[in-house]
Amino acid sequence: MSFQYLKTVEGRICSNYKEACQVRGLLENDEHWNATLEEAAFVHSPRMLRDLFAGMLQVCALSNPNPL
């Protein structure tokens, strides 16, 4: 039995299962946290942004905080 169909998304074969899940939108990403930081950058001071980011690291189960 082949599980190749699990790596196929809209006719495209992904290199691995994780990529297929990302393409399908099944994995969490941090786009909403990135948008939050970008919006806050317009109205808050650098110190408040650092505090917000520190709080996000402590409380908000970020999937990959490095790019933020």
C-alpha positions as CSV (number, residue, x, y, z in Angstrom):
1,M,0.0,0.0,0.0
2,S,1.4,3.4,-1.0
3,F,0.9,6.5,1.1
4,Q,2.0,8.8,-1.8
5,Y,-1.5,10.2,-2.1
6,L,-1.0,11.8,1.4
7,K,1.9,13.9,0.0
8,T,-0.2,15.0,-3.1
9,V,-1.9,18.3,-2.8
10,E,-3.9,19.7,-5.8
11,G,-1.9,17.4,-8.2
12,R,1.5,18.4,-6.8
13,I,3.6,15.9,-4.9
14,C,5.2,17.5,-1.9
15,S,8.7,16.4,-0.8
16,N,7.5,15.2,2.7
17,Y,4.3,14.9,4.8
18,K,5.0,18.1,6.8
19,E,5.2,20.2,3.6
20,A,1.9,18.6,2.4
21,C,0.3,19.5,5.8
22,Q,1.6,23.1,5.5
23,V,0.2,23.5,2.0
24,R,-3.2,22.2,3.2
25,G,-3.1,24.7,6.1
26,L,-3.2,22.0,8.7
27,L,-0.2,23.2,10.7
28,E,-0.2,26.2,12.9
29,N,1.8,29.2,11.9
30,D,2.6,32.5,13.5
31,E,1.2,34.8,10.8
32,H,-1.4,36.2,13.2
33,W,1.3,36.9,15.8
34,N,3.4,38.6,13.1
35,A,0.5,40.8,12.1
36,T,-0.1,41.6,15.8
37,L,3.5,42.8,16.2
38,E,3.4,44.8,12.9
39,E,0.2,46.5,14.0
40,A,1.6,47.3,17.5
41,A,4.8,48.8,15.9
42,F,2.7,51.7,14.6
43,V,1.3,52.7,18.0
44,H,3.6,51.5,20.7
45,S,7.1,52.3,21.9
46,P,10.0,49.9,21.4
47,R,9.9,49.0,25.1
48,M,6.2,48.1,24.8
49,L,7.0,46.0,21.7
50,R,9.7,44.1,23.6
51,D,7.2,43.5,26.5
52,L,4.6,42.3,24.1
53,F,7.0,39.9,22.4
54,A,8.3,38.6,25.7
55,G,4.7,38.0,26.8
56,M,4.0,36.2,23.5
57,L,7.0,33.9,24.1
58,Q,5.8,33.1,27.6
59,V,2.1,32.6,27.0
60,C,1.3,32.1,23.4
61,A,2.6,28.8,22.2
62,L,4.4,30.2,19.2
63,S,5.3,27.5,16.6
64,N,8.5,29.2,15.4
65,P,9.4,32.5,17.2
66,N,12.7,33.0,15.4
67,P,11.4,34.8,12.3
68,L,9.3,37.1,14.4
